Amino acid sequence: MLLLFLAIIALLIFYKLFREFGRTQKIIINMSEKDREKLKNVIEGVIANSSSSSSPDGKNATLDKVSTALQEKFPDFTPTAFLAKAEEMFDAIFNGFANSHHYILKAMLTEKLYESFASQIERRESKNLRQELLIKHKETSLDEIQILSEKAQIFVTFDVEQMSAMVTSEGISPDNPKRIYRDVIHKWVFERAFGKDNWILSKTSIGTKKREIPEKLAIEDK
């Protein structure tokens, strides 16, 4: 704790001197040579971490670089336009699932993922239940872009408020009778084959900020 406290003081002194004189000054602190060496290592570690976080080689710079490469494959691609399209697809897929619109799901999902969605719809309808879903978007972010040999994949996180309720033919919801919204994090992977015009959804996971359930739409509140 003492070393950390001294490191903070030293950094503040360093910053003030740099502001006043425009160059690095030698900081002298009344301590033993051993403690001074430890303090030096702490300060260098803090500076290194700060430089790393603001480095052009960070996540944003990497995404920008890969985005530029992706534009060579898909000239119509921009991150902003894609995220707007991703939210449209998100809403359309959820509406398609809730209303059993298989033609929408087939058009927007890979075959494997469509089979998973169709299976959930079949189980729901076999119990004579319908799905109520309402979504409020809070934040949508692009996490990663991968350019593979035959396709590109984009990893997106949707931070939403979601109301999900299974409803009987009498209008009663046994799992969410008060139609309560909850905060949900959806992580989806979109892919597009080279030479194709449309992005499709290939993988989903859902969870809170603490946990995640992979490979499942998992929109039914249990």
N, C-alpha and C positions, 0 to 999 in steps of 0.2 A: 504493500500500500504506500510506503514512504517513497519508494522509487517511482511509482506511478504519479504521486503527487508532485514530486520534483520534476518529472518529465513534463507534466502539464505546465508548471511554472516556467521551465526552460523554453518550451515551445512558445509561450506567450511573450517571453523576453526576446526570443529570436524573431518573432513576427514584428514586434515593436521596433527593434533595431533595423530590421529590413525595410520597414515602412519609412523610417527616418533617414537612413543613410543610403538606401538603394542597393546595398550589397551585403554579403554575409559577414557578420561580425563574430569574433571569438567570444564564447560565453564562458566565464570563469565562475565556478561555484565552489564554495569552501567545503570540500569533502575529500575523502581519501582517494588515492589513485584507483583502487579497486572499485569503489562505488562510482567514481567518475566514468570508468570504462563500462560498467553496467548501464549507467544512465545514457552513455553514448549509443549503446546497442539498442536501448529502448527507443530513443529519438530516431535513430536511423530506421528502425522497424516501422514506426509511425509514419515517417516520411515516405518510405517505400510503399506502404499500403495505400497512402493517399495518392501517390503518383500512379499506382496500378489502377485505382478506381477511376481516375480521370484520364487514363491513357487512351489514345485513339485506337488501341488494339483491344478495347473492351467490347462488351456485348453489342452496344449500339453500332460501333464501327464495323464489327463482324457482320451484323445484320445488313448494314448498308452495302457492304461489299458483296454479300451473297445476293441481295436484292438486285444489284446492278447486273450480276451474272444471270439472274433469272430473267431479267428483261431481254436478254439476248435470245432466250428461248421463247418467251411470251412478251412481245412488244407492248401488249396492252396492260401489263402488270405494273401496279404501283402499290406500296404497302397500304396507303390510305384507302384507295379504291377497293383493295382486296378485303380489308377489315369491314368496310361498309357492306360488301357483298356477303361476307361471312355471317354478319348479323342477319341479313335477309334470309340466308339459307338456314340459319339456326331457327328462326321463327317459322319458316315454311316447313321444316322437318318436324318440329314439335307439333304444329297444327296438323300435319299429315298423320303423325302418330296418334294424336288425340282423336281425330275424326276418321281413322282407318282408311285414309286415302293412299292406297297402295301404289297408285301410279306416280304420285309425288315421291314417295320413298324410293321406288325403283329407279327413278331418274336421278336422284341425288345421293344415293348410297352405293357402296360397292356391293357386289352380290352377297358376300359373306355377312356384311353388316345388315343388309336388308333382311336376310333370313332370321337374324336375331330379333330385329324389330317386329317382323311378322309373327314370330313365335310369341312375343309378349302380347301382341294384339289378340292372337288366337286364344291365349289363356284368359285374357280379360273378357272377351266376348263369350267364352264358354261358361263363365260365371254370371253372364247377363249383367255385366258392369260396363259403365262408360267412364272415360277419362276426362276430367276437367283440368286444364292447364292454363296458367296465366304467368307471363314473364315480364319482369321489369329489368331492363339492362342498366347495369351500373358502370361497368368498364369492360372493354374488350381489348386484349393485347396480343401482339404477334410475338411469340416466344422464340421460334426457331424456323429456319428454312433449310431444307436438305435437297440438293440436286443429285439425283441418282442417274443410273445409266439410261433408263427409259421413261422416267417420270420425275416430277418434283413433289415434295411434301412440305406442307406448312403447318406448324403447330401453333394453335391459338387457344388462349384462355378466355372464357366468358365468366365474368363475375356478375351474378344476377340475383335478384329477389324472385323467388319462385313459389307459386301456389299450385300444389298438386293434390288432387283428391279423386279417389275412386268413388263412383256414385251408382247407387242401385236404380232400378226402374221407378222406384217411389221417390227418387230425388234425395235419398239419404246417403250421406258419406260416412261410412264406419271408420275410416282412417283419418279423416281431416274434417270433422263436422263443422268447425268454425271457419273453414277456408283460410287458414293461417299461412302467411308467407314465411319463407325461411331463406336465409342467405346460402347460396349454393355456388360452388366453383365447378364449371364444366371445362374439361380439357379435350379439345377435338383435334383430329389430324385430317387435313384436307389434302387430296392428291390430284394431280393432273398429268396425264400421259402426254409426252411430246407429240405434237401434231393434232391434239384434241382441243376442242374449244371450251370445255367446261371443267370446273373443279367439282369433285365429288368427295363425300365424307367417307373416310376409311376406318376411323377408330374413334371411340368415345370413352371418356371416364368421367366420373362425377364424385364429388366429395365436399367436405368443408375445408377450411384453411388448415385443418390438422390432419385430415386423412383423405384418401382417394380410393375409389373403387374402379379398377380398370375394366376395359372390354365390356362395358354394359351401359345402356342408356340410363337405366336405374332411376326412372322418374316417378315411380310409384312409392308414395310414402307408406312405409310399413310401421 
